[in-house]
Amino acid sequence: MLRYNVRGENIEVTQAIRDYVEKKVGKIEKYFKDVPEANAHVNLKTYSDKTAKVEVTVPLPYIVLRAEETSPDLYGSVDLVVSKLERQMRKYKTKINRKNRKSQGVDAPQPTDSDLWADLEAEEDEATEEEIGAAIVRTKRLSLKPMNAEEAILQMDMLGHNFFIFEDADTNGSSIVYKRKDGKYGLIETD
């Protein structure tokens, strides 16, 4: 069951807005056999140029769903974000199904537990606003979970990042996958 934390910046979150967000974001629950206990963090922002930005983050035990969209209409931004989240879930489930078919045969069961996809729990220490030196303005502490490069690329794409740090399940060393300018991916392995 998803619990919603809806915040507004430069906008009052009315009951109608809250209901609309919960109804729309709740659509991703259909992708789970057993809906996990999770918090959906929804941040609504309006800007002086009459645009609205919606950010949704749903940290789950085995994946982090995140999407953001900006449009001239708040409700339209919510719809666009939900579409992105649904695409992420379909892509995630397709990759899991392909992985199972390769390893177990065509009639592989539908996985929903954390054994197949390790989570990357980004424990954000309170973002340090003080600058250390001239470059570091924020610090994140990560708990690296073992996974292979393909899983790390999927996680990176779902987070919308250009790189992703993970513990390589084969070598037990830290590795980094990154998106190249040509659209392909690179892998940096440590000794």
Solvent accessible surface area in square Angstrom, and as a share of the most:
residue,aa,sasa,rsa
1,M,127,0.57
2,L,4,0.02
3,R,116,0.42
4,Y,49,0.19
5,N,71,0.36
6,V,11,0.07
7,R,127,0.47
8,G,31,0.30
9,E,65,0.29
10,N,129,0.66
11,I,48,0.24
12,E,139,0.62
13,V,32,0.19
14,T,61,0.35
15,Q,118,0.52
16,A,66,0.51
17,I,17,0.09
18,R,73,0.27
19,D,72,0.37
20,Y,54,0.21
21,V,1,0.00
22,E,57,0.26
23,K,142,0.60
24,K,36,0.15
25,V,1,0.00
26,G,19,0.18
27,K,85,0.36
28,I,0,0.00
29,E,42,0.19
30,K,140,0.59
31,Y,29,0.11
32,F,20,0.08
33,K,133,0.56
34,D,123,0.64
35,V,52,0.30
36,P,23,0.14
37,E,118,0.53
38,A,6,0.05
39,N,60,0.31
40,A,0,0.00
41,H,75,0.34
42,V,3,0.02
43,N,19,0.10
44,L,0,0.00
45,K,39,0.16
46,T,33,0.19
47,Y,93,0.35
48,S,120,0.77
49,D,101,0.52
50,K,169,0.72
51,T,33,0.19
52,A,4,0.03
53,K,40,0.17
54,V,1,0.00
55,E,33,0.15
56,V,1,0.01
57,T,38,0.22
58,V,0,0.00
59,P,60,0.38
60,L,11,0.05
61,P,66,0.42
62,Y,13,0.05
63,I,2,0.01
64,V,23,0.13
65,L,0,0.00
66,R,78,0.28
67,A,4,0.03
68,E,59,0.27
69,E,41,0.19
70,T,70,0.40
71,S,17,0.11
72,P,116,0.73
73,D,74,0.38
74,L,20,0.10
75,Y,83,0.31
76,G,22,0.21
77,S,0,0.00
78,V,2,0.01
79,D,55,0.29
80,L,82,0.41
81,V,1,0.00
82,V,6,0.03
83,S,47,0.30
84,K,65,0.27
85,L,0,0.00
86,E,26,0.12
87,R,124,0.45
88,Q,27,0.12
89,M,2,0.01
90,R,118,0.43
91,K,87,0.37
92,Y,10,0.04
93,K,40,0.17
94,T,56,0.32
95,K,51,0.22
96,I,5,0.03
97,N,40,0.21
98,R,137,0.50
99,K,58,0.25
100,N,6,0.03
101,R,123,0.45
102,K,171,0.73
103,S,85,0.55
104,Q,116,0.52
105,G,32,0.30
106,V,122,0.70
107,D,138,0.72
108,A,28,0.21
109,P,95,0.60
110,Q,53,0.24
111,P,21,0.14
112,T,53,0.31
113,D,76,0.39
114,S,58,0.38
115,D,126,0.65
116,L,48,0.24
117,W,7,0.03
118,A,23,0.17
119,D,21,0.11
120,L,18,0.09
121,E,79,0.35
122,A,58,0.45
123,E,94,0.42
124,E,87,0.39
125,D,57,0.29
126,E,158,0.71
127,A,38,0.29
128,T,46,0.27
129,E,142,0.64
130,E,133,0.60
131,E,102,0.46
132,I,106,0.54
133,G,70,0.67
134,A,96,0.74
135,A,88,0.68
136,I,88,0.45
137,V,82,0.47
138,R,124,0.45
139,T,50,0.29
140,K,99,0.42
141,R,145,0.53
142,L,67,0.33
143,S,38,0.24
144,L,54,0.27
145,K,57,0.24
146,P,70,0.44
147,M,6,0.03
148,N,53,0.27
149,A,30,0.24
150,E,90,0.40
151,E,9,0.04
152,A,0,0.00
153,I,34,0.17
154,L,1,0.01
155,Q,4,0.02
156,M,0,0.00
157,D,35,0.18
158,M,3,0.01
159,L,22,0.11
160,G,64,0.61
161,H,85,0.38
162,N,105,0.54
163,F,116,0.48
164,F,5,0.02
165,I,52,0.27
166,F,1,0.00
167,E,45,0.20
168,D,11,0.06
169,A,50,0.39
170,D,124,0.64
171,T,92,0.53
172,N,113,0.58
173,G,20,0.19
174,S,47,0.30
175,S,1,0.01
176,I,51,0.26
177,V,1,0.01
178,Y,72,0.27
179,K,86,0.37
180,R,115,0.42
181,K,213,0.90
182,D,82,0.43
183,G,47,0.45
184,K,136,0.57
185,Y,84,0.32
186,G,12,0.12
187,L,76,0.38
188,I,87,0.44
189,E,107,0.48
190,T,77,0.45
191,D,197,1.02
